[in-house]
């Protein structure tokens, strides 16, 4: 029998509203939400949340937890704990592990592993390649979040660059997801940089090599294919203001066939910080200009961009210490994503209602996740409490990622995640974890 919890006096943030109230959790579900709820019996654990925000658990639609094959960087156990500590109660993990998840057999191995160690709820995307179209046709829409297509060179042998293959994939009746950067453009830009700098390419060249043009050319190609075949397409990590012109805010999210995502690092950093941060802010797509960042915020706030995610992708500091040509792209983010967005609430950039919409509600709507992403009676109790006035700083001592570093190291945040419930289980409380109950496989309400 799961414990029952009564969270009282919370500032509940849900579906565009903030209201004072109580929330009762029974048998892993939200049993009741009301202005005041009295305990039925003495078996209910009461949590006084006065002054705290209560919101749905964050759903991160893009992470790389590095298992199998790359577990020296991170693994499902370590990174799911860091996610839960950051208020992320569900995640969707990407297929570029070793081996890559381009067969249903390899994909299901990842689900099996997560069922053994993941503190958060989970789904794993199937990877597309130039030669697995028949396998993609077999992927369950109910049990698998989507099919990931790398239209850029981030993943080596998972690059899908054959037009005939792309045409076939875009005709699939599944949620398609793309990483969009044009390989030919990147290759040409890199050769120019090598000609100018040799082996000593400055990190500040990264957004010029993986340029606006490379991103827009690929994103526009993906959007054109989706329009041609009426595909359901979600474009990951938009990084340029120009790309936002490809997306519409004229429909409700549930009616959109083509959607987009922005990541925390593209909303936070800009190219002026490469001199200070170096490879620690080297991502694919690249962090670009301040004008691009402002364009991304504008599109997020006017609903052309639908989702905020992390693209959590840890590497060791030793790996990151290489020169431009050797330092891998990607960085850890799940522990600090919600505090970073709360910082933007404090400075007036975005409302907390909008943060919940983009990080909790919209991933659930977009992927048709069954009974998660909202605070509704009968839904799974994936719930986070955030104390809005509890300042803290990111230091090596409180970083939970297996890789042991964060691009936010030294950053001061004003708010802190204090409690994370995963399926009604209090998985995280004030720095302490409870692994006695693990997360569940996400289910999608799709025929």
Secondary structure, DSSP 4 states (H G I P E B T S, - for coil): -PPEEEEEEEEEEETTEEEEEEEEEETTEEEEEES----SSTTEEEEE-TTEEEEEPEEEEEEE--TTT-TTT--HHHHHHHHHHTTEEEEEE-S-SSS-S-SHHHHHHHHHHHHHH-SSEEEEPEEP-TT-HHHHTT--TTT---EEEEESGGGGGGB---HHHHHHHTTSSSEEEEEE--HHHHHHHHHHHHHHHTT---GGGHHHHS-HHHHHHHHHHHHHHHHHHT-EEEE-----TGGGGG---SS-GGG-SEEEEEEHHHHH--GGGHHHHGGGG--SSPP--HHHHHHHHHHHHTTSS-EEE--EE---HHHHTS-TTTSPP-B--TTTHHHHHHHHHHTTSS-HHHHHIIIIIHHHHHHTBTT-SS--TTSB--EEEEETT--EE--GGG--STT---TTTT-EES-EEEEEEETTEEEEETTEE--SS---B--B---
